[in-house]
Amino acid sequence: MVAAVVEAHPSHERALPWLARGRRGDIQMVVAAHSLAEAYAVLTTLPVSPRLGSGLAWRLLQENVAKHGRIVTLTVREYISVLGDLAARGLTGGVVYDALIARAARKAGVDRLVTLNPADFRRAWPDGEERIISP
């Protein structure tokens, strides 16, 4: 999401067509609720000039993602299940965020999980490897 809405991002050209397809309704855009929060955090701290303020960051997410996407939330039980799975596999650190997004993707029954970090998501969702693609 960040790459698609920030023109100065090095992967903007790769990410923008996917966002555009979702906005037009050519594909159903499914977004983990956690991803909105994570994108907001990144947008509001991104080292670009001029800085993106909180209002602009929210407007970019609202107009480009939240308005057009299906937002998927996880239950407490699903959060606990994700953490238990990671612990059982000995995975630690930031993989938890990818695992939460992957669980939301699995819950929504997506055909594709589009990410600029496919290796991270394959580690978090080994059963979904065939669904994970890079733009």
N, C-alpha and C positions, 0 to 999 in steps of 0.2 A: 504494500500500500504506500509506504513512504517513497519508494523509488518511483512509483507511478505518479504521485502528486507533486514531487519536487523535481522541477526541470533540471536543476544542477546536479542531481544524483547521477553517478556514473552508469547506473543500470536503468535510467529513465526510459530510454528508447526500447528496451526489452520489456519493461513492465507495463508501460502505458497502454499498448494494444489490448492487454488482458482486462485492464480496468475499463477501457472504452467498450469492450464487448459486454461486460457486465452492466454497465450503465445503459447501454442500448437495449438490453434484454436479449441479446444474441445467445448468452449463456446465463444460467442462474448463478449469481454471485453469492456464495455462502461464506460468512465470516464468523470466526470464533469471537465471542464477546471480549475475551481476553486480548485478542489482537487489536481491538479498537483502543484499549487502554495502553497497550504497548506502543502502538503507532503514535498515540497522542504524546506519550513520554518522549519518544524519539524526536518527533517533530518539534516539540518545544525546547529541545536541547541541542538540536542539530547545529553544527558550526557553519551556518551560512550567513551571508550578509546581504540584506538586513536579516536579523533574527526573526523567526516566526513567533509571533506572540501567541498567547493562549487562545484568543478569539479566532485568529486566522487558522491556527492548527485545527481547532474544533470545526470551523466552517469547511475546511478542506475535507475532513473526514465525514462530516454530515452530508455535504453535497455530493461527494464522490463515492462514498461507501455506504454509510448508514441508510441513506434514502433509497438506495438501489439494491442493497444486499439483504439476504436473509441472515439475521444475527442468531447464532446458536450459543446457548448457554449450557453450562454443565451444572449438575446437581452436586450437593455436598458429597453424596455417595460416589459420584463419578470422580470428583477430585481425590477422594481417599483411595479409590481404586487405582488412579494414575500414579499416585505416590507409592502405593504398595507395589505396583508393577515395577516402577523404577528401582525401588529398594531391592526387590527380588533379583533384578538383573544387574545390580551393582552400579547403576548409573547415578551420577551426582551432578550438582551444579545447574547451569543454565539449560540443560536438556529438558528440565521440567517444563519450561515454557513451550518448547516445541512439542512435548508430549501432550500438553493441555490442548494445543491447537489441533494436533493429530486426533485426539479423542473427540473433539468437536466435529472434525471432518468425518470421522468414522460414524459418529452419532447421526450426522446429517445424510450419510450415504452418498458422499460426493464421488464423482467419477474421477476427478483430478484434484490434487492439492498442489497449487502453483506456488513455488518458493524460489528465492535466490540462493537458498542454502539446502539443496536436496540431500546432501550427505548427513546433515544434522537431523533432518526429518526421517531419513531411513533408519537412523540409530534409534530415534524415538518411537517409530512406528514400523518395525520390520515386516509386519503382516500386510502393510499397505504400500510396500515398495513399488509395486507396479502402478500405483496411482500418483506417485510423487513425481512431478516434472518441474523443470526450470523453464522460465519464459525465454 
